[in-house]
Amino acid sequence: MKGRKIKKKPTIILVCSVILFVVLAIFITKTINELNYRKTIEYKLISIGYSKEETSLLAKKTDEKFMETLLDKEYDKMYLNIIKEKFFIKNKVNEYIKYYEDNLNSQANEIVTKVNAGANKKWYEQVKDTDLSKDILMINNKFYKLPSDYEPEDLVDVKNWYAYGDTPKLRKKAYESFISMFNAAKKENITIIINSAYRSYKKQEELYNQYLSQYGKEYTDAYAARPGHSEHQTGLTVDVTTYGSNGDNFDKTEAFKWLQDNAHLYGFILRYPKGKEDITGYDYESWHYRYVGVDAATTIHDNDITFDEYYAYYIENAS
């Protein structure tokens, strides 16, 4: 019996040593992991007020470089509100933050909308060439410009049945869709007539200079595009009217109400809506419609956004 007890002592010592070693290893590993974790951006963000869920959201929607910039700022819920916005664009996050810090009373939706549309900049600054490869989804506004010699190859004459005055021209796709829309409205005793459609660079230049001499630069830039920046040059835009209407009261007509509910079904959008002047750069024009195709028009209509916002999120951001 004594012999057996003597043999057990080394076994007990060995077991205790192993246990001690395991405990020590666990402790050391845990300590190292803790020290390493304290070096992470997540830990640092949590230490200034962000929750673990919020840091996970930041990691998912932004990048490490941006998260590091937050370490120099106080905790601010607005940063999270911005990245939660539906039309948030990752590569514009620094622009969003700058706009917010320059305009502290702004709401998240306003910040994302303005930055996406470029409306956080001065009009006609940082102008780019319109990307003609986008076809019916090309954009032409105060930040995108068409060449002076650009003229669509598929322009067709609009029959007098659909238009007033001199024979206007439209791109074939837009014209065919307008005819479908015209006929659908006609079935409900509503007549939609084209006042103006394609306009060349030279014609827009004449029009702009005429406005300039009559009304001055501020008024002109609110209502008329500078040459190369007019949507009419794309051949995808129409100014419309109806019987008994002039431009000023078109939005009081049944034709306008019908277009509000149905234009997108034929690929057209109200290009310069009321209340969106600071996004489009133009005053409200109830008569100005742009052809973008049914899919894009439906998305724009259903989300109550402008084409400027659509282009930034669905075209540029997707490229």
Residue pairs with C-beta under 8 A, 6 or more apart in sequence:
37 43
41 55
41 64
41 67
41 68
41 71
42 52
42 55
42 59
44 71
45 54
45 55
45 58
45 67
45 70
45 71
46 52
46 55
48 70
48 71
48 74
48 75
49 74
49 75
50 58
50 70
50 75
54 80
55 67
57 80
57 83
57 84
58 66
58 67
58 70
58 79
58 80
58 83
59 67
61 83
61 88
61 90
62 83
62 90
62 93
63 90
66 93
66 94
69 94
69 97
70 79
78 100
78 108
79 97
79 100
81 108
82 88
82 93
82 96
82 97
82 100
82 108
82 111
82 112
83 93
84 108
85 108
85 109
85 112
86 303
87 112
87 113
87 116
87 305
87 309
87 312
87 313
88 96
88 112
89 112
89 116
89 312
89 313
89 317
91 317
92 115
92 116
95 115
95 120
96 111
96 112
96 115
99 106
99 111
99 114
99 115
99 120
100 106
100 111
103 111
113 119
113 279
113 305
113 309
114 120
114 278
114 279
116 308
116 309
116 312
116 313
117 279
117 280
117 306
117 308
117 309
117 312
118 126
118 142
118 143
118 308
118 312
119 278
119 279
119 281
119 308
121 143
123 142
123 143
123 221
123 281
124 142
124 143
124 221
124 226
124 229
125 143
126 143
127 142
127 143
127 144
127 145
128 143
128 144
128 145
129 144
129 145
129 146
129 147
130 138
130 139
130 140
130 144
130 145
130 146
131 138
131 139
131 144
132 138
132 150
134 315
136 171
136 173
136 174
136 236
136 291
136 292
136 293
137 292
137 293
137 296
137 311
137 315
138 234
139 307
139 308
139 311
139 315
140 146
140 229
140 230
140 231
140 233
140 234
141 229
141 231
141 280
141 281
141 308
142 225
142 226
142 229
142 281
144 229
145 228
145 229
146 201
146 228
146 229
146 233
146 234
147 201
147 228
148 201
148 202
148 227
148 228
149 201
150 201
150 233
151 200
151 233
151 235
152 171
152 198
152 234
152 235
154 171
154 172
154 173
154 235
155 169
155 170
155 171
155 172
155 198
155 235
156 169
156 170
156 171
156 172
156 175
157 167
157 168
157 169
158 167
158 168
158 169
158 170
158 175
158 178
158 194
158 197
159 167
160 167
162 178
162 179
162 182
162 193
162 194
163 193
163 194
163 195
163 197
164 193
164 194
164 195
164 241
165 195
168 194
168 196
168 197
168 198
168 238
169 197
169 198
169 235
170 178
170 194
170 197
170 198
170 235
170 236
170 238
171 198
171 234
171 235
171 236
171 291
173 236
173 291
173 293
174 235
174 236
174 237
174 238
174 267
174 291
177 266
177 267
177 268
177 291
178 194
178 238
178 266
178 268
178 291
180 266
181 192
181 262
181 263
181 265
181 266
181 268
182 191
182 192
184 262
184 265
184 266
185 191
185 192
185 255
185 258
185 259
185 262
188 258
190 242
190 254
190 255
190 258
191 242
191 243
191 255
192 240
192 242
192 255
192 258
192 259
193 240
193 241
193 242
193 243
194 238
194 239
194 240
195 238
195 239
195 240
195 241
195 247
195 287
196 232
196 238
196 239
197 232
197 235
197 237
197 238
197 239
198 232
198 233
198 235
198 237
199 207
199 230
199 232
199 233
200 233
201 227
201 228
201 233
202 227
204 225
204 226
204 227
204 228
204 230
204 232
204 233
205 227
207 224
208 220
208 224
208 225
208 226
208 227
211 219
211 220
211 223
211 224
212 220
215 223
221 281
222 282
222 283
223 282
223 283
224 230
225 231
225 232
225 282
231 237
231 271
231 288
231 290
236 290
236 291
236 292
237 271
237 288
237 289
237 290
237 291
238 268
238 288
238 289
238 291
239 247
239 285
239 287
239 288
239 289
240 250
240 255
240 259
240 287
240 289
241 247
241 250
241 255
241 287
242 250
242 253
242 254
242 255
242 256
244 253
245 252
245 253
245 255
247 285
247 286
247 287
250 256
250 286
250 287
251 274
251 286
256 286
259 268
259 270
259 289
260 270
263 269
263 270
263 289
263 297
263 301
264 294
264 297
264 298
264 300
264 301
264 302
265 294
265 297
265 298
266 294
266 297
267 291
267 292
267 293
267 294
267 296
267 297
268 289
268 290
268 291
268 292
268 297
269 289
269 290
269 292
269 296
269 297
269 300
269 301
269 307
270 286
270 288
270 289
271 280
271 285
271 288
271 289
271 290
271 306
271 307
272 280
272 282
272 283
272 284
272 285
272 288
273 280
273 284
273 306
274 284
274 286
275 284
276 284
276 306
277 283
277 284
279 306
279 308
279 309
280 306
280 308
290 307
292 300
292 307
292 310
296 307
296 310
296 314
299 305
299 310
299 314
300 306
300 307
300 310
